[in-house]
Amino acid sequence: MGKTKGLNQAEFEVGSEVRIADHAFLQEFLDAGQYHNELEEEQLGYAGRVAKVSTIEFFHGGDEIYTLEGVPGVWHEERLSAA
């Protein structure tokens, strides 16, 4: 939540490329199940891929939630890094 820019400030802008975390990290995230938006099993197949940010939303408390072009589901900022 707010890795570098703080709460309610997007880490990645719409149109920027991000890399989805590796499979092990995503599996850990799925198993923890502690965030507003749960990771779906099908999203594990997108581990390590690069995609463009299409939308950004914020949950109360500052969690950044992204949708990515051509990739299903929503993605918590913790699952993404700059490509």
PyMOL Python script that loads the backbone (N, CA, C, O; Angstrom):
from pymol import cmd

cmd.read_pdbstr("""\
ATOM      1  N   MET A   1       0.823  -1.163   0.000  1.00  0.00           N
ATOM      2  CA  MET A   1       0.000   0.000   0.000  1.00  0.00           C
ATOM      3  C   MET A   1       0.876   1.239   0.000  1.00  0.00           C
ATOM      4  O   MET A   1       1.456   1.618   1.017  1.00  0.00           O
ATOM      5  N   GLY A   2       0.954   1.848  -1.152  1.00  0.00           N
ATOM      6  CA  GLY A   2       1.749   3.041  -1.255  1.00  0.00           C
ATOM      7  C   GLY A   2       3.236   2.765  -1.160  1.00  0.00           C
ATOM      8  O   GLY A   2       3.936   3.407  -0.376  1.00  0.00           O
ATOM      9  N   LYS A   3       3.735   1.810  -1.953  1.00  0.00           N
ATOM     10  CA  LYS A   3       5.142   1.406  -1.903  1.00  0.00           C
ATOM     11  C   LYS A   3       6.093   2.600  -1.852  1.00  0.00           C
ATOM     12  O   LYS A   3       6.946   2.687  -0.969  1.00  0.00           O
ATOM     13  N   THR A   4       5.940   3.513  -2.800  1.00  0.00           N
ATOM     14  CA  THR A   4       6.867   4.647  -2.851  1.00  0.00           C
ATOM     15  C   THR A   4       6.169   6.003  -2.813  1.00  0.00           C
ATOM     16  O   THR A   4       6.756   6.980  -2.346  1.00  0.00           O
ATOM     17  N   LYS A   5       4.942   6.081  -3.289  1.00  0.00           N
ATOM     18  CA  LYS A   5       4.265   7.372  -3.416  1.00  0.00           C
ATOM     19  C   LYS A   5       3.279   7.658  -2.298  1.00  0.00           C
ATOM     20  O   LYS A   5       2.725   8.756  -2.237  1.00  0.00           O
ATOM     21  N   GLY A   6       3.046   6.705  -1.417  1.00  0.00           N
ATOM     22  CA  GLY A   6       2.125   6.920  -0.311  1.00  0.00           C
ATOM     23  C   GLY A   6       0.707   6.480  -0.617  1.00  0.00           C
ATOM     24  O   GLY A   6       0.389   6.052  -1.727  1.00  0.00           O
ATOM     25  N   LEU A   7      -0.138   6.598   0.399  1.00  0.00           N
ATOM     26  CA  LEU A   7      -1.523   6.157   0.281  1.00  0.00           C
ATOM     27  C   LEU A   7      -2.297   6.977  -0.738  1.00  0.00           C
ATOM     28  O   LEU A   7      -2.116   8.189  -0.862  1.00  0.00           O
ATOM     29  N   ASN A   8      -3.163   6.283  -1.463  1.00  0.00           N
ATOM     30  CA  ASN A   8      -4.027   6.893  -2.472  1.00  0.00           C
ATOM     31  C   ASN A   8      -3.264   7.627  -3.577  1.00  0.00           C
ATOM     32  O   ASN A   8      -3.791   8.549  -4.200  1.00  0.00           O
ATOM     33  N   GLN A   9      -2.044   7.218  -3.809  1.00  0.00           N
ATOM     34  CA  GLN A   9      -1.222   7.731  -4.904  1.00  0.00           C
ATOM     35  C   GLN A   9      -0.784   6.539  -5.740  1.00  0.00           C
ATOM     36  O   GLN A   9      -0.079   5.663  -5.238  1.00  0.00           O
ATOM     37  N   ALA A  10      -1.179   6.488  -6.986  1.00  0.00           N
ATOM     38  CA  ALA A  10      -0.893   5.331  -7.836  1.00  0.00           C
ATOM     39  C   ALA A  10       0.609   5.140  -8.033  1.00  0.00           C
ATOM     40  O   ALA A  10       1.336   6.083  -8.348  1.00  0.00           O
ATOM     41  N   GLU A  11       1.049   3.919  -7.844  1.00  0.00           N
ATOM     42  CA  GLU A  11       2.448   3.568  -8.106  1.00  0.00           C
ATOM     43  C   GLU A  11       2.709   3.546  -9.609  1.00  0.00           C
ATOM     44  O   GLU A  11       3.796   3.892 -10.071  1.00  0.00           O
ATOM     45  N   PHE A  12       1.683   3.131 -10.365  1.00  0.00           N
ATOM     46  CA  PHE A  12       1.811   2.971 -11.815  1.00  0.00           C
ATOM     47  C   PHE A  12       0.678   3.741 -12.485  1.00  0.00           C
ATOM     48  O   PHE A  12      -0.477   3.638 -12.072  1.00  0.00           O
ATOM     49  N   GLU A  13       1.002   4.498 -13.500  1.00  0.00           N
ATOM     50  CA  GLU A  13       0.015   5.300 -14.216  1.00  0.00           C
ATOM     51  C   GLU A  13      -0.713   4.460 -15.261  1.00  0.00           C
ATOM     52  O   GLU A  13      -0.186   3.453 -15.735  1.00  0.00           O
ATOM     53  N   VAL A  14      -1.927   4.879 -15.617  1.00  0.00           N
ATOM     54  CA  VAL A  14      -2.655   4.231 -16.708  1.00  0.00           C
ATOM     55  C   VAL A  14      -1.783   4.291 -17.959  1.00  0.00           C
ATOM     56  O   VAL A  14      -1.229   5.338 -18.292  1.00  0.00           O
ATOM     57  N   GLY A  15      -1.669   3.165 -18.643  1.00  0.00           N
ATOM     58  CA  GLY A  15      -0.850   3.081 -19.859  1.00  0.00           C
ATOM     59  C   GLY A  15       0.576   2.626 -19.619  1.00  0.00           C
ATOM     60  O   GLY A  15       1.279   2.270 -20.565  1.00  0.00           O
ATOM     61  N   SER A  16       1.015   2.633 -18.367  1.00  0.00           N
ATOM     62  CA  SER A  16       2.384   2.174 -18.092  1.00  0.00           C
ATOM     63  C   SER A  16       2.441   0.652 -18.074  1.00  0.00           C
ATOM     64  O   SER A  16       1.437  -0.014 -17.823  1.00  0.00           O
ATOM     65  N   GLU A  17       3.628   0.107 -18.344  1.00  0.00           N
ATOM     66  CA  GLU A  17       3.806  -1.339 -18.332  1.00  0.00           C
ATOM     67  C   GLU A  17       4.266  -1.800 -16.961  1.00  0.00           C
ATOM     68  O   GLU A  17       5.133  -1.190 -16.335  1.00  0.00           O
ATOM     69  N   VAL A  18       3.665  -2.887 -16.513  1.00  0.00           N
ATOM     70  CA  VAL A  18       4.019  -3.489 -15.227  1.00  0.00           C
ATOM     71  C   VAL A  18       4.299  -4.972 -15.428  1.00  0.00           C
ATOM     72  O   VAL A  18       3.815  -5.588 -16.378  1.00  0.00           O
ATOM     73  N   ARG A  19       5.076  -5.525 -14.529  1.00  0.00           N
ATOM     74  CA  ARG A  19       5.342  -6.956 -14.542  1.00  0.00           C
ATOM     75  C   ARG A  19       4.596  -7.577 -13.367  1.00  0.00           C
ATOM     76  O   ARG A  19       4.687  -7.103 -12.234  1.00  0.00           O
ATOM     77  N   ILE A  20       3.869  -8.628 -13.652  1.00  0.00           N
ATOM     78  CA  ILE A  20       3.158  -9.377 -12.622  1.00  0.00           C
ATOM     79  C   ILE A  20       4.172 -10.230 -11.864  1.00  0.00           C
ATOM     80  O   ILE A  20       5.098 -10.777 -12.464  1.00  0.00           O
ATOM     81  N   ALA A  21       4.001 -10.342 -10.570  1.00  0.00           N
ATOM     82  CA  ALA A  21       4.923 -11.104  -9.715  1.00  0.00           C
ATOM     83  C   ALA A  21       5.045 -12.558 -10.184  1.00  0.00           C
ATOM     84  O   ALA A  21       4.214 -13.046 -10.950  1.00  0.00           O
ATOM     85  N   ASP A  22       6.081 -13.231  -9.717  1.00  0.00           N
ATOM     86  CA  ASP A  22       6.298 -14.628 -10.093  1.00  0.00           C
ATOM     87  C   ASP A  22       5.275 -15.553  -9.442  1.00  0.00           C
ATOM     88  O   ASP A  22       4.563 -15.161  -8.517  1.00  0.00           O
ATOM     89  N   HIS A  23       5.214 -16.769  -9.934  1.00  0.00           N
ATOM     90  CA  HIS A  23       4.205 -17.739  -9.489  1.00  0.00           C
ATOM     91  C   HIS A  23       4.262 -17.983  -7.984  1.00  0.00           C
ATOM     92  O   HIS A  23       3.217 -18.029  -7.334  1.00  0.00           O
ATOM     93  N   ALA A  24       5.442 -18.139  -7.424  1.00  0.00           N
ATOM     94  CA  ALA A  24       5.577 -18.411  -5.984  1.00  0.00           C
ATOM     95  C   ALA A  24       4.981 -17.275  -5.151  1.00  0.00           C
ATOM     96  O   ALA A  24       4.283 -17.524  -4.168  1.00  0.00           O
ATOM     97  N   PHE A  25       5.256 -16.036  -5.542  1.00  0.00           N
ATOM     98  CA  PHE A  25       4.721 -14.887  -4.819  1.00  0.00           C
ATOM     99  C   PHE A  25       3.200 -14.851  -4.927  1.00  0.00           C
ATOM    100  O   PHE A  25       2.512 -14.621  -3.932  1.00  0.00           O
ATOM    101  N   LEU A  26       2.670 -15.078  -6.131  1.00  0.00           N
ATOM    102  CA  LEU A  26       1.224 -15.066  -6.319  1.00  0.00           C
ATOM    103  C   LEU A  26       0.553 -16.171  -5.509  1.00  0.00           C
ATOM    104  O   LEU A  26      -0.508 -15.954  -4.925  1.00  0.00           O
ATOM    105  N   GLN A  27       1.162 -17.350  -5.469  1.00  0.00           N
ATOM    106  CA  GLN A  27       0.593 -18.450  -4.696  1.00  0.00           C
ATOM    107  C   GLN A  27       0.546 -18.094  -3.214  1.00  0.00           C
ATOM    108  O   GLN A  27      -0.437 -18.380  -2.530  1.00  0.00           O
ATOM    109  N   GLU A  28       1.613 -17.471  -2.726  1.00  0.00           N
ATOM    110  CA  GLU A  28       1.664 -17.038  -1.331  1.00  0.00           C
ATOM    111  C   GLU A  28       0.547 -16.028  -1.047  1.00  0.00           C
ATOM    112  O   GLU A  28      -0.128 -16.099  -0.020  1.00  0.00           O
ATOM    113  N   PHE A  29       0.371 -15.106  -1.965  1.00  0.00           N
ATOM    114  CA  PHE A  29      -0.660 -14.081  -1.853  1.00  0.00           C
ATOM    115  C   PHE A  29      -2.045 -14.723  -1.837  1.00  0.00           C
ATOM    116  O   PHE A  29      -2.899 -14.345  -1.035  1.00  0.00           O
ATOM    117  N   LEU A  30      -2.266 -15.694  -2.721  1.00  0.00           N
ATOM    118  CA  LEU A  30      -3.541 -16.403  -2.789  1.00  0.00           C
ATOM    119  C   LEU A  30      -3.817 -17.138  -1.480  1.00  0.00           C
ATOM    120  O   LEU A  30      -4.928 -17.087  -0.953  1.00  0.00           O
ATOM    121  N   ASP A  31      -2.812 -17.811  -0.970  1.00  0.00           N
ATOM    122  CA  ASP A  31      -2.967 -18.576   0.271  1.00  0.00           C
ATOM    123  C   ASP A  31      -3.262 -17.678   1.471  1.00  0.00           C
ATOM    124  O   ASP A  31      -4.017 -18.063   2.363  1.00  0.00           O
ATOM    125  N   ALA A  32      -2.668 -16.480   1.497  1.00  0.00           N
ATOM    126  CA  ALA A  32      -2.854 -15.564   2.622  1.00  0.00           C
ATOM    127  C   ALA A  32      -4.290 -15.039   2.676  1.00  0.00           C
ATOM    128  O   ALA A  32      -4.869 -14.925   3.757  1.00  0.00           O
ATOM    129  N   GLY A  33      -4.869 -14.719   1.513  1.00  0.00           N
ATOM    130  CA  GLY A  33      -6.256 -14.278   1.435  1.00  0.00           C
ATOM    131  C   GLY A  33      -6.636 -13.150   2.368  1.00  0.00           C
ATOM    132  O   GLY A  33      -7.712 -13.180   2.964  1.00  0.00           O
ATOM    133  N   GLN A  34      -5.776 -12.153   2.508  1.00  0.00           N
ATOM    134  CA  GLN A  34      -6.030 -11.109   3.497  1.00  0.00           C
ATOM    135  C   GLN A  34      -6.376  -9.743   2.918  1.00  0.00           C
ATOM    136  O   GLN A  34      -6.492  -8.774   3.668  1.00  0.00           O
ATOM    137  N   TYR A  35      -6.542  -9.644   1.612  1.00  0.00           N
ATOM    138  CA  TYR A  35      -6.806  -8.351   1.001  1.00  0.00           C
ATOM    139  C   TYR A  35      -8.246  -8.237   0.534  1.00  0.00           C
ATOM    140  O   TYR A  35      -8.961  -9.235   0.441  1.00  0.00           O
ATOM    141  N   HIS A  36      -8.667  -7.014   0.240  1.00  0.00           N
ATOM    142  CA  HIS A  36     -10.031  -6.742  -0.207  1.00  0.00           C
ATOM    143  C   HIS A  36     -10.384  -7.544  -1.455  1.00  0.00           C
ATOM    144  O   HIS A  36     -11.472  -8.109  -1.562  1.00  0.00           O
ATOM    145  N   ASN A  37      -9.460  -7.581  -2.375  1.00  0.00           N
ATOM    146  CA  ASN A  37      -9.702  -8.300  -3.627  1.00  0.00           C
ATOM    147  C   ASN A  37      -8.864  -9.567  -3.619  1.00  0.00           C
ATOM    148  O   ASN A  37      -7.634  -9.518  -3.661  1.00  0.00           O
ATOM    149  N   GLU A  38      -9.534 -10.678  -3.566  1.00  0.00           N
ATOM    150  CA  GLU A  38      -8.827 -11.951  -3.536  1.00  0.00           C
ATOM    151  C   GLU A  38      -8.288 -12.296  -4.917  1.00  0.00           C
ATOM    152  O   GLU A  38      -8.928 -12.020  -5.932  1.00  0.00           O
ATOM    153  N   LEU A  39      -7.126 -12.890  -4.945  1.00  0.00           N
ATOM    154  CA  LEU A  39      -6.540 -13.382  -6.187  1.00  0.00           C
ATOM    155  C   LEU A  39      -7.327 -14.610  -6.621  1.00  0.00           C
ATOM    156  O   LEU A  39      -7.642 -15.471  -5.799  1.00  0.00           O
ATOM    157  N   GLU A  40      -7.643 -14.693  -7.895  1.00  0.00           N
ATOM    158  CA  GLU A  40      -8.356 -15.841  -8.446  1.00  0.00           C
ATOM    159  C   GLU A  40      -7.338 -16.862  -8.951  1.00  0.00           C
ATOM    160  O   GLU A  40      -6.259 -16.495  -9.418  1.00  0.00           O
ATOM    161  N   GLU A  41      -7.680 -18.113  -8.857  1.00  0.00           N
ATOM    162  CA  GLU A  41      -6.789 -19.206  -9.283  1.00  0.00           C
ATOM    163  C   GLU A  41      -6.290 -19.013 -10.716  1.00  0.00           C
ATOM    164  O   GLU A  41      -5.116 -19.256 -10.995  1.00  0.00           O
ATOM    165  N   GLU A  42      -7.165 -18.582 -11.627  1.00  0.00           N
ATOM    166  CA  GLU A  42      -6.770 -18.417 -13.031  1.00  0.00           C
ATOM    167  C   GLU A  42      -5.678 -17.354 -13.218  1.00  0.00           C
ATOM    168  O   GLU A  42      -4.941 -17.391 -14.203  1.00  0.00           O
ATOM    169  N   GLN A  43      -5.574 -16.416 -12.279  1.00  0.00           N
ATOM    170  CA  GLN A  43      -4.582 -15.356 -12.405  1.00  0.00           C
ATOM    171  C   GLN A  43      -3.152 -15.879 -12.231  1.00  0.00           C
ATOM    172  O   GLN A  43      -2.203 -15.231 -12.671  1.00  0.00           O
ATOM    173  N   LEU A  44      -2.992 -17.024 -11.605  1.00  0.00           N
ATOM    174  CA  LEU A  44      -1.649 -17.598 -11.423  1.00  0.00           C
ATOM    175  C   LEU A  44      -0.963 -17.855 -12.764  1.00  0.00           C
ATOM    176  O   LEU A  44       0.263 -17.800 -12.860  1.00  0.00           O
ATOM    177  N   GLY A  45      -1.747 -18.133 -13.785  1.00  0.00           N
ATOM    178  CA  GLY A  45      -1.199 -18.386 -15.115  1.00  0.00           C
ATOM    179  C   GLY A  45      -0.569 -17.162 -15.766  1.00  0.00           C
ATOM    180  O   GLY A  45       0.065 -17.284 -16.814  1.00  0.00           O
ATOM    181  N   TYR A  46      -0.729 -16.001 -15.176  1.00  0.00           N
ATOM    182  CA  TYR A  46      -0.168 -14.764 -15.736  1.00  0.00           C
ATOM    183  C   TYR A  46       1.093 -14.317 -15.004  1.00  0.00           C
ATOM    184  O   TYR A  46       1.592 -13.215 -15.236  1.00  0.00           O
ATOM    185  N   ALA A  47       1.598 -15.156 -14.136  1.00  0.00           N
ATOM    186  CA  ALA A  47       2.814 -14.839 -13.376  1.00  0.00           C
ATOM    187  C   ALA A  47       3.966 -14.475 -14.315  1.00  0.00           C
ATOM    188  O   ALA A  47       4.218 -15.156 -15.309  1.00  0.00           O
ATOM    189  N   GLY A  48       4.655 -13.389 -13.976  1.00  0.00           N
ATOM    190  CA  GLY A  48       5.829 -12.964 -14.730  1.00  0.00           C
ATOM    191  C   GLY A  48       5.547 -12.213 -16.016  1.00  0.00           C
ATOM    192  O   GLY A  48       6.483 -11.721 -16.646  1.00  0.00           O
ATOM    193  N   ARG A  49       4.323 -12.110 -16.418  1.00  0.00           N
ATOM    194  CA  ARG A  49       3.995 -11.420 -17.674  1.00  0.00           C
ATOM    195  C   ARG A  49       4.030  -9.904 -17.512  1.00  0.00           C
ATOM    196  O   ARG A  49       3.899  -9.364 -16.414  1.00  0.00           O
ATOM    197  N   VAL A  50       4.212  -9.248 -18.644  1.00  0.00           N
ATOM    198  CA  VAL A  50       4.181  -7.785 -18.689  1.00  0.00           C
ATOM    199  C   VAL A  50       2.865  -7.371 -19.333  1.00  0.00           C
ATOM    200  O   VAL A  50       2.441  -7.958 -20.329  1.00  0.00           O
ATOM    201  N   ALA A  51       2.222  -6.356 -18.760  1.00  0.00           N
ATOM    202  CA  ALA A  51       0.949  -5.856 -19.288  1.00  0.00           C
ATOM    203  C   ALA A  51       0.835  -4.363 -18.998  1.00  0.00           C
ATOM    204  O   ALA A  51       1.542  -3.828 -18.144  1.00  0.00           O
ATOM    205  N   LYS A  52      -0.069  -3.699 -19.725  1.00  0.00           N
ATOM    206  CA  LYS A  52      -0.309  -2.272 -19.519  1.00  0.00           C
ATOM    207  C   LYS A  52      -1.446  -2.069 -18.532  1.00  0.00           C
ATOM    208  O   LYS A  52      -2.435  -2.803 -18.535  1.00  0.00           O
ATOM    209  N   VAL A  53      -1.283  -1.060 -17.690  1.00  0.00           N
ATOM    210  CA  VAL A  53      -2.322  -0.681 -16.733  1.00  0.00           C
ATOM    211  C   VAL A  53      -3.475  -0.041 -17.502  1.00  0.00           C
ATOM    212  O   VAL A  53      -3.263   0.876 -18.296  1.00  0.00           O
ATOM    213  N   SER A  54      -4.708  -0.530 -17.262  1.00  0.00           N
ATOM    214  CA  SER A  54      -5.860   0.082 -17.923  1.00  0.00           C
ATOM    215  C   SER A  54      -6.690   0.932 -16.964  1.00  0.00           C
ATOM    216  O   SER A  54      -7.226   1.961 -17.377  1.00  0.00           O
ATOM    217  N   THR A  55      -6.813   0.535 -15.695  1.00  0.00           N
ATOM    218  CA  THR A  55      -7.524   1.358 -14.718  1.00  0.00           C
ATOM    219  C   THR A  55      -6.874   1.223 -13.344  1.00  0.00           C
ATOM    220  O   THR A  55      -6.156   0.265 -13.060  1.00  0.00           O
ATOM    221  N   ILE A  56      -7.152   2.215 -12.504  1.00  0.00           N
ATOM    222  CA  ILE A  56      -6.655   2.225 -11.125  1.00  0.00           C
ATOM    223  C   ILE A  56      -7.819   2.598 -10.220  1.00  0.00           C
ATOM    224  O   ILE A  56      -8.577   3.521 -10.517  1.00  0.00           O
ATOM    225  N   GLU A  57      -7.955   1.877  -9.118  1.00  0.00           N
ATOM    226  CA  GLU A  57      -8.944   2.209  -8.096  1.00  0.00           C
ATOM    227  C   GLU A  57      -8.256   2.156  -6.744  1.00  0.00           C
ATOM    228  O   GLU A  57      -7.193   1.551  -6.599  1.00  0.00           O
ATOM    229  N   PHE A  58      -8.869   2.791  -5.757  1.00  0.00           N
ATOM    230  CA  PHE A  58      -8.327   2.799  -4.407  1.00  0.00           C
ATOM    231  C   PHE A  58      -9.387   2.321  -3.426  1.00  0.00           C
ATOM    232  O   PHE A  58     -10.529   2.779  -3.463  1.00  0.00           O
ATOM    233  N   PHE A  59      -9.006   1.404  -2.554  1.00  0.00           N
ATOM    234  CA  PHE A  59      -9.887   0.997  -1.466  1.00  0.00           C
ATOM    235  C   PHE A  59      -9.640   1.917  -0.285  1.00  0.00           C
ATOM    236  O   PHE A  59      -8.576   2.527  -0.178  1.00  0.00           O
ATOM    237  N   HIS A  60     -10.617   2.017   0.600  1.00  0.00           N
ATOM    238  CA  HIS A  60     -10.445   2.781   1.832  1.00  0.00           C
ATOM    239  C   HIS A  60      -9.211   2.244   2.548  1.00  0.00           C
ATOM    240  O   HIS A  60      -9.084   1.033   2.732  1.00  0.00           O
ATOM    241  N   GLY A  61      -8.325   3.102   2.944  1.00  0.00           N
ATOM    242  CA  GLY A  61      -7.085   2.677   3.578  1.00  0.00           C
ATOM    243  C   GLY A  61      -5.899   2.759   2.634  1.00  0.00           C
ATOM    244  O   GLY A  61      -4.756   2.580   3.055  1.00  0.00           O
ATOM    245  N   GLY A  62      -6.161   3.030   1.347  1.00  0.00           N
ATOM    246  CA  GLY A  62      -5.071   3.299   0.435  1.00  0.00           C
ATOM    247  C   GLY A  62      -4.638   2.172  -0.472  1.00  0.00           C
ATOM    248  O   GLY A  62      -3.735   2.374  -1.284  1.00  0.00           O
ATOM    249  N   ASP A  63      -5.241   0.975  -0.378  1.00  0.00           N
ATOM    250  CA  ASP A  63      -4.852  -0.115  -1.276  1.00  0.00           C
ATOM    251  C   ASP A  63      -5.095   0.288  -2.730  1.00  0.00           C
ATOM    252  O   ASP A  63      -6.170   0.772  -3.083  1.00  0.00           O
ATOM    253  N   GLU A  64      -4.086   0.083  -3.557  1.00  0.00           N
ATOM    254  CA  GLU A  64      -4.200   0.373  -4.984  1.00  0.00           C
ATOM    255  C   GLU A  64      -4.576  -0.913  -5.709  1.00  0.00           C
ATOM    256  O   GLU A  64      -3.937  -1.950  -5.532  1.00  0.00           O
ATOM    257  N   ILE A  65      -5.618  -0.831  -6.524  1.00  0.00           N
ATOM    258  CA  ILE A  65      -6.101  -1.979  -7.263  1.00  0.00           C
ATOM    259  C   ILE A  65      -6.078  -1.632  -8.750  1.00  0.00           C
ATOM    260  O   ILE A  65      -6.631  -0.614  -9.166  1.00  0.00           O
ATOM    261  N   TYR A  66      -5.442  -2.476  -9.536  1.00  0.00           N
ATOM    262  CA  TYR A  66      -5.248  -2.226 -10.958  1.00  0.00           C
ATOM    263  C   TYR A  66      -5.960  -3.268 -11.810  1.00  0.00           C
ATOM    264  O   TYR A  66      -6.068  -4.430 -11.420  1.00  0.00           O
ATOM    265  N   THR A  67      -6.445  -2.844 -12.978  1.00  0.00           N
ATOM    266  CA  THR A  67      -6.828  -3.786 -14.019  1.00  0.00           C
ATOM    267  C   THR A  67      -5.799  -3.624 -15.126  1.00  0.00           C
ATOM    268  O   THR A  67      -5.283  -2.533 -15.369  1.00  0.00           O
ATOM    269  N   LEU A  68      -5.516  -4.730 -15.784  1.00  0.00           N
ATOM    270  CA  LEU A  68      -4.471  -4.764 -16.800  1.00  0.00           C
ATOM    271  C   LEU A  68      -5.053  -5.195 -18.138  1.00  0.00           C
ATOM    272  O   LEU A  68      -5.936  -6.051 -18.196  1.00  0.00           O
ATOM    273  N   GLU A  69      -4.550  -4.595 -19.211  1.00  0.00           N
ATOM    274  CA  GLU A  69      -5.029  -4.928 -20.552  1.00  0.00           C
ATOM    275  C   GLU A  69      -4.733  -6.385 -20.876  1.00  0.00           C
ATOM    276  O   GLU A  69      -3.595  -6.838 -20.758  1.00  0.00           O
ATOM    277  N   GLY A  70      -5.778  -7.123 -21.290  1.00  0.00           N
ATOM    278  CA  GLY A  70      -5.609  -8.502 -21.715  1.00  0.00           C
ATOM    279  C   GLY A  70      -5.347  -9.507 -20.610  1.00  0.00           C
ATOM    280  O   GLY A  70      -5.000 -10.656 -20.883  1.00  0.00           O
ATOM    281  N   VAL A  71      -5.511  -9.084 -19.356  1.00  0.00           N
ATOM    282  CA  VAL A  71      -5.252  -9.960 -18.213  1.00  0.00           C
ATOM    283  C   VAL A  71      -6.495  -9.944 -17.329  1.00  0.00           C
ATOM    284  O   VAL A  71      -6.988  -8.871 -16.983  1.00  0.00           O
ATOM    285  N   PRO A  72      -7.010 -11.120 -16.957  1.00  0.00           N
ATOM    286  CA  PRO A  72      -8.236 -11.151 -16.157  1.00  0.00           C
ATOM    287  C   PRO A  72      -8.033 -10.702 -14.720  1.00  0.00           C
ATOM    288  O   PRO A  72      -6.922 -10.727 -14.191  1.00  0.00           O
ATOM    289  N   GLY A  73      -9.122 -10.294 -14.110  1.00  0.00           N
ATOM    290  CA  GLY A  73      -9.124  -9.977 -12.691  1.00  0.00           C
ATOM    291  C   GLY A  73      -8.574  -8.615 -12.366  1.00  0.00           C
ATOM    292  O   GLY A  73      -8.257  -7.814 -13.245  1.00  0.00           O
ATOM    293  N   VAL A  74      -8.470  -8.377 -11.073  1.00  0.00           N
ATOM    294  CA  VAL A  74      -7.881  -7.146 -10.564  1.00  0.00           C
ATOM    295  C   VAL A  74      -6.594  -7.506  -9.836  1.00  0.00           C
ATOM    296  O   VAL A  74      -6.423  -8.626  -9.354  1.00  0.00           O
ATOM    297  N   TRP A  75      -5.704  -6.545  -9.769  1.00  0.00           N
ATOM    298  CA  TRP A  75      -4.353  -6.787  -9.243  1.00  0.00           C
ATOM    299  C   TRP A  75      -3.992  -5.775  -8.182  1.00  0.00           C
ATOM    300  O   TRP A  75      -3.986  -4.571  -8.439  1.00  0.00           O
ATOM    301  N   HIS A  76      -3.697  -6.249  -7.014  1.00  0.00           N
ATOM    302  CA  HIS A  76      -3.235  -5.415  -5.909  1.00  0.00           C
ATOM    303  C   HIS A  76      -1.819  -4.938  -6.243  1.00  0.00           C
ATOM    304  O   HIS A  76      -1.048  -5.671  -6.863  1.00  0.00           O
ATOM    305  N   GLU A  77      -1.477  -3.722  -5.838  1.00  0.00           N
ATOM    306  CA  GLU A  77      -0.154  -3.168  -6.150  1.00  0.00           C
ATOM    307  C   GLU A  77       0.997  -4.067  -5.701  1.00  0.00           C
ATOM    308  O   GLU A  77       2.063  -4.062  -6.317  1.00  0.00           O
ATOM    309  N   GLU A  78       0.790  -4.833  -4.636  1.00  0.00           N
ATOM    310  CA  GLU A  78       1.847  -5.697  -4.116  1.00  0.00           C
ATOM    311  C   GLU A  78       2.232  -6.791  -5.108  1.00  0.00           C
ATOM    312  O   GLU A  78       3.315  -7.367  -5.003  1.00  0.00           O
ATOM    313  N   ARG A  79       1.376  -7.075  -6.047  1.00  0.00           N
ATOM    314  CA  ARG A  79       1.628  -8.134  -7.029  1.00  0.00           C
ATOM    315  C   ARG A  79       2.304  -7.619  -8.294  1.00  0.00           C
ATOM    316  O   ARG A  79       2.567  -8.397  -9.212  1.00  0.00           O
ATOM    317  N   LEU A  80       2.589  -6.328  -8.355  1.00  0.00           N
ATOM    318  CA  LEU A  80       3.122  -5.710  -9.579  1.00  0.00           C
ATOM    319  C   LEU A  80       4.422  -4.974  -9.320  1.00  0.00           C
ATOM    320  O   LEU A  80       4.700  -4.526  -8.207  1.00  0.00           O
ATOM    321  N   SER A  81       5.215  -4.863 -10.385  1.00  0.00           N
ATOM    322  CA  SER A  81       6.427  -4.043 -10.345  1.00  0.00           C
ATOM    323  C   SER A  81       6.578  -3.363 -11.699  1.00  0.00           C
ATOM    324  O   SER A  81       5.944  -3.773 -12.671  1.00  0.00           O
ATOM    325  N   ALA A  82       7.409  -2.329 -11.771  1.00  0.00           N
ATOM    326  CA  ALA A  82       7.643  -1.647 -13.035  1.00  0.00           C
ATOM    327  C   ALA A  82       8.323  -2.612 -13.996  1.00  0.00           C
ATOM    328  O   ALA A  82       9.218  -3.363 -13.609  1.00  0.00           O
ATOM    329  N   ALA A  83       7.888  -2.582 -15.252  1.00  0.00           N
ATOM    330  CA  ALA A  83       8.461  -3.498 -16.257  1.00  0.00           C
ATOM    331  C   ALA A  83       9.709  -2.903 -16.867  1.00  0.00           C
ATOM    332  O   ALA A  83      10.330  -3.524 -17.730  1.00  0.00           O
TER     333      ALA A  83
END
""", "prot")
cmd.dss("prot")
cmd.show_as("cartoon", "prot")
cmd.util.cbc("prot")
cmd.orient("prot")
